[in-house]
Amino acid sequence: MLIHRMHLDDNYVVLDINSGAVHLVDKEIYDLLGFYDGTNKEETIEKFSSTYPHKAIMEDLGSLRRFAKARPVIFSGVPCAGYL
Protein backbone atom coordinates (compact mmCIF):
# COMPACT_ATOMS: atom_id res chain seq x y z
CA MET A 1 0.00 0.00 0.00
CA LEU A 2 1.44 3.31 -1.01
CA ILE A 3 0.36 5.73 1.68
CA HIS A 4 1.93 7.79 4.41
CA ARG A 5 0.04 8.31 7.64
CA MET A 6 0.68 11.24 9.94
CA HIS A 7 -1.05 12.87 12.85
CA LEU A 8 -0.68 15.97 14.95
CA ASP A 9 -2.90 16.52 17.96
CA ASP A 10 -6.37 15.35 16.85
CA ASN A 11 -5.68 15.65 13.10
CA TYR A 12 -5.17 12.39 11.20
CA VAL A 13 -3.90 12.61 7.64
CA VAL A 14 -3.29 9.98 4.98
CA LEU A 15 -1.26 10.83 1.88
CA ASP A 16 -1.89 8.68 -1.19
CA ILE A 17 1.59 8.55 -2.70
CA ASN A 18 0.51 7.68 -6.24
CA SER A 19 -2.03 10.46 -6.67
CA GLY A 20 -0.69 12.99 -4.19
CA ALA A 21 -4.17 13.20 -2.65
CA VAL A 22 -4.34 14.13 1.01
CA HIS A 23 -7.20 12.69 3.07
CA LEU A 24 -8.29 13.84 6.51
CA VAL A 25 -9.55 10.75 8.33
CA ASP A 26 -10.74 9.86 11.80
CA LYS A 27 -8.56 7.99 14.28
CA GLU A 28 -10.23 4.65 13.60
CA ILE A 29 -9.56 4.74 9.83
CA TYR A 30 -6.04 5.99 10.57
CA ASP A 31 -5.42 3.04 12.90
CA LEU A 32 -6.95 0.50 10.51
CA LEU A 33 -4.80 1.76 7.63
CA GLY A 34 -1.72 1.09 9.74
CA PHE A 35 -2.55 -2.63 9.64
CA TYR A 36 -5.09 -3.40 6.90
CA ASP A 37 -3.52 -4.14 3.50
CA GLY A 38 -6.65 -4.90 1.51
CA THR A 39 -6.34 -8.66 1.96
CA ASN A 40 -6.29 -9.23 5.74
CA LYS A 41 -9.86 -8.41 6.76
CA GLU A 42 -10.22 -11.11 9.43
CA GLU A 43 -6.86 -10.34 11.02
CA THR A 44 -7.73 -6.64 11.10
CA ILE A 45 -11.07 -7.33 12.79
CA GLU A 46 -9.35 -9.51 15.36
CA LYS A 47 -6.59 -6.98 16.05
CA PHE A 48 -8.95 -4.04 16.60
CA SER A 49 -11.91 -5.85 18.19
CA SER A 50 -10.82 -4.83 21.69
CA THR A 51 -10.35 -1.20 20.63
CA TYR A 52 -13.36 -0.41 18.42
CA PRO A 53 -16.91 -1.78 18.18
CA HIS A 54 -17.27 -4.64 15.68
CA LYS A 55 -19.95 -2.77 13.72
CA ALA A 56 -17.70 0.29 13.33
CA ILE A 57 -14.77 -1.84 12.14
CA MET A 58 -16.98 -3.56 9.56
CA GLU A 59 -18.33 -0.22 8.31
CA ASP A 60 -14.84 1.25 8.05
CA LEU A 61 -13.44 -1.78 6.24
CA GLY A 62 -16.38 -1.57 3.84
CA SER A 63 -15.58 2.08 3.23
CA LEU A 64 -11.92 1.26 2.62
CA ARG A 65 -12.84 -1.53 0.19
CA ARG A 66 -15.19 0.79 -1.73
CA PHE A 67 -12.48 3.46 -1.82
CA ALA A 68 -9.90 0.93 -3.02
CA LYS A 69 -12.28 -0.29 -5.72
CA ALA A 70 -12.70 3.27 -6.98
CA ARG A 71 -8.92 3.89 -6.74
CA PRO A 72 -7.37 0.43 -7.16
CA VAL A 73 -3.83 1.71 -6.83
CA ILE A 74 -4.12 2.27 -3.05
CA PHE A 75 -3.77 -1.43 -2.14
CA SER A 76 -2.04 -2.53 -5.32
CA GLY A 77 1.56 -2.48 -4.16
CA VAL A 78 2.44 -0.87 -7.50
CA PRO A 79 5.36 1.50 -6.92
CA CYS A 80 5.09 5.15 -7.86
CA ALA A 81 6.51 6.14 -11.19
CA GLY A 82 9.95 7.65 -10.67
CA TYR A 83 10.65 5.77 -7.43
CA LEU A 84 12.08 2.56 -8.86
C-alpha positions, 0 to 999 in steps of 0.5 A: 500500500502506497500511503503515508500516515501522519497525525498531529494533535487530533488531526489524522492525515493519509497521503496517497503517494501515487495520486498525491491526494491528502485525506483527513480521516478519523482515528479509527480509519487511521489506525486501521490503515496502519494494519489493513492491507486490503487482503487481511480483513479477518486479522484486522477485525481480530486486532482491533476488536478490543479497541473499536466496536465490531460494527464500526470496524466492519463499516470502516473496512467496507468504506476502505474496500469501496475506496480501493475499488474506486482507486485500485492503486491504493492497495495494489503495491504498485510502486510510484513512477519515478521511485524505482 
